[in-house]
């Protein structure tokens, strides 16, 4: 084993850092040809990476749903006394959640909202399609709240209200 201040670059032959790491790992573990095992492990990781991404996105969305619910619960407990004296105590909570979801939409999906100036000042109807999860509506309403300080009500099927959370 390499001892003291000796390094892989000292001596008659100089080797790269990766080769040095493999050399040290072979000596430390006692396994010969550990580089072959590591290259196989990296290949398996490369093959399974798209499958990992398929499960990461829904997991992050579910975690953000539960974080949003937890933040609203904490906000409600913190502002119970203020609610008696203020007409709109939930404005801070709306701002906080709109910023959270808008940041997620911009970073993860590159979500942008165009044509907000075409929404009338009074009531309006926005019709759009969403897939299996309603995150596009959440991104839309968060961005609309940040840009125009308006809330958007939703018309949905009965199935949506039977989902947990």
N, C-alpha and C positions, 0 to 999 in steps of 0.2 A: 504494500500500500504506500501511497505517496505520503511522506512524513515531513514534519517541520514546515519550512518555507519553500519547499520544492514545488514547482509548478509544472504544467504540461509543456510549457514553452521552453523550459530549461533543458539543456542537453543538446546532443548532436542533431536530433530531429525535432522540428517544431510542428505541432499539430493544431487544428482548429479547436475552438471552444466546444463544439458539439462532439468531436472525437474525444476530446479530453473528458467531457462529461460521461460519455459512454465507457471510457477506460476506467474512470473512477467508480462508476456504478458496477462494472464487471468485477472489480476488485472488492468492492464493499459487499455485494450480494453473493459473490461466488458463482454466479451464473455466467457461463461462457456464451458468447455470441448474443449478448443482450440487445445489441443494435438491431438484429433481425426481429426480435420480439417487439421492440419499440416501433419499428417501421410497420409491423403488422397492426399494432394497436392504433397508430395514427391513421392507417388505411381504414380500419373499422370505424374510427371516429369520423373520418371524412365521408364514409358511405352513410352513416346514420345521422349526420348533421341535419339534413333536410327534415328527417322525421322528428328530430329534437325541436326544430323551429316550429313544426306543426303543433306541438304541444305547449310551447312556451307562450305564444300569443294568447290563446284562450286562458291560460293560467294567469298571465299578467292582467288581463281584463277582469277576471273573477276577483283577483286580489284587489284591483282598484275599486271594484264594486263594494267589497267589504270594507276597505279603507274609507270610502266615502260614507258608508253607513256608520262606521265607528266615529268619524269626525263629526257627523251630524248629531250623533248621540252625545258626544262630549260637548259640542256647542250648545245643545239644548240644556244640559245640566249646568253649564257655566252661566247661562243667561236666563235662568228661570225668573229671577227677580226683576231684571230689566224688561221682561216681556209685559209686565203689568203697566209700565210707564211709557213704553214706546210702541208706535203703531206698526213698525216693520223691523223687528229684531232679527229676522232671518236674512237681511241683506248681506251681512258679512259672510254668512255661511254660503250663500249663492255665489258670491265673488270668489271665495276660496275654492269651491268645487268646480266652478267654471274655469278657473285658472289651472287646476289640477288636470281636468279632462282635456282642456285645450292644449296644454303642454304635451300630454300623452299623444293626442292626435297629430300634433305637429312633428314631434320627434319620431314616433313609431311609424306613422303613415304618411307624413308630409301633407297633412290635411290643410286645405286653404278654402276660404269662402269668398266667392265672387258674386257680384250682383246684389249685395245687401241694399244698395241705394234704390233698387226697384221695389222693395217691400214697402207698401203704403203705410202711412202714419196710423191709420185706423186698423180695423181688423183686416186680416188677409188669410189666404189659404196657400200653404206650401205643400205640394204633393211630391213625394219622392219614394223611391224603392229602397228597401233595405234587405239585407241577406238574413242569415240565420240569427245573428245577434243585432240588437238595436244600437250598436255603438255609433253608427253614422248619425243617428238622430241626436245622441248625446253630444257628439262633436259639434253638430250644427247648432244645437241650443246653447252650448257653452260659448261658441264663437259669437253667436247672435247676442248673447247677454253681455259679453265683453265689448263688442263694437257698438251696440245700440242701446244697451241697458233695458232690453225688452225680454219678456218671458214668452215662451212658445208652448201652447197647449198641444196635446197629441190626441188623435183619434186612432184607436187600435182595436184589434180583434180581442174577444174575450180571453183567448188563449194567452195573450201577453200578460194579463193580470193574474194568471194562475202560476206563473213562474215564481220560484222562491227568490226572495230578496227584493 
